[in-house]
């Protein structure tokens, strides 16, 4: 082969090799594009180099060409999009040793170094001595240990005007020609790095503009995609809570935390700290002053600034303190700013309630204690009177005053055997006969002796006396010698004690009826007309009953028809019921009359003639122990307080 033929053969070989290389390149490109289209999103995000499934050269691929690595740092790390963001909580941190740049972020456990809420200060103790009431400082409810976690949660919505900065971790998700998701932390230069795109400066960019900033940067290299962005984790910020704080110190918070978050997490103001003056100091300048009253009362957070790294919060000493008590919606000790009046403080207390005396205030001022004592101030004067430290303001109640019965108008309810039952509104000092006349008088079947008069004032008195009796009985039962040999073994004694407690519980839940026993003879045909009525009296006139009831420990408890033409004794009706059982205490038999009176054996109950509506009751025979003696006393107490027989039966069953 000559020289010309050799040259031609070499050129043909080179051309063939070029065509082979081009074909191989096309095949590789096609395979790559196919894998981009068919590979699921979760497979594309799997870590592990070439096995990740991401398209080579994607801006979301952590592997980069060597020529792009020089001079740049990639802070990317593959993450699972379903991974929960860390819970960034506010908590105090310790700075130990010489390295003060390390901040320990809080965990979900409460920090054991947090002190309890501040103890009452001297003025709170002074108010208690003067009024007998434990009044807290207004806003103290916010400072309970259970309410300390005021951190912004990781799931909080990021506002559009939030400014990104170093340490924020941004999530970028793309679909279309490029698919995948990646987290990038803004580095110390304020940038993130995306392969094939380069560095993107995000420090100083507002969250509302984050998507457009990233999309425009990627758009210089790619087409046919859509991008979604978010913030995976907020950066940490170190702040200092100083001054009169309950837990002063250094705190690690996230970058959305505000002054209120940090102050309340620090336990709020101490007993000598102010709720009205919390200052934000940045670069040695006071740039904001926050009033917690405006936050608590009105939800106003206009001055509640978002914190930045190295901010200092200073809680000022407490100002003039004034106590507001009485008929207001929120009794408390309030901190008054210079120039604030009593009317301003009443507004902080939620204003006066519906029962308050709207015409005046009672003022206790330190300068008056040795001279005239309390001072009466009209509401008109109080509107312009400046509050002074140590003042105690009492708002009197009008609605709870007990007024003379002779001046009260009367609403009476009359029911039963009258011609026109109903409620009647009459003037004060109205007599019973006047109301009966309005109701049309008694009907022909009225049983005057059984008239039931219930009075609200009597019910209140009975309730108070009843509660006192129950307390005395409880003390007696607790102190009774239940170890008496007659009571049997320990299990029996325990059962009896439990039974006593059950009876007392039922007694506590039993309401007195407020019945007034009228002085009427069994044969009376008219009510006492001169009886003066009170407001909310209830009068029930029953029809004449035709039965007598025999209940308790008898062989056949029942109601027996009565023949008024042949009066019979109580003993005769007991015999008709079979007489007392062996367990019945015949000597304790008593009779409840229809008018509410009670006849006992001492008053000759067994020999007395029965009257229509009588109830004969035979109690159960008790043991000769202090336990059963006390239970027997209960029945006497109940009837002395005017309870009905039905109520008594309910209590003792």
ABEGO torsion letter per residue (X at the ends): XBAAAAAAAAAAAAAAAAAAAAAAAAAAAAAAAAAAAABBAAAAABBGEAAAGBBBGBAABABBBAAAABGBBBABBBBBAABBBBBBBBBBBBBBEABAABBBBBBABBBAABBBBBBBBAAAAAAAAAAGBBBBBBGAAAABAAAABABBBAABBBBAABBBBBGBBBBBBBBEABBEBBBBBBBAAGBBBBBGAEBBBABGBBAAAAAAAAAAAAAAABBGBBBBBBBABBBBBBBBBBEBBABBEBBBBBAABBAAAAAAAAGEBBAABBAABBBBBBGGBBABBBBAAAAAAAGBAAABBBBBBGBBBBBBBBBBBBBBBEBBABBBBBBBBBGBBAAAAAAAAGEBBAABBAABBBBBBAAAAABAEBBBBBAAAAAABBBBBGBBBBBBBAAABBBBAAABBBBBBBBEBBABBEBBBBBBGBBAAAAAAAAGEBBAABBAAABBBBBAAAAAAAAAAAAAAAAAAAAAAAABBAABAAAEBAAAAAAAAAAAAAAAAAAAABBBAGBBBBBBBAABABBBAABBBBBGBBBBBBBBBABBBBBEBBABBBBBBBBAABBBBAAAAAAAAGEBBAABBAAABBBBBAAGBBBBAAAGAAABBBBBGBBBBBBBBBBBBAAAAAAAAAAAAAAAAGBBAAAAAAAAX
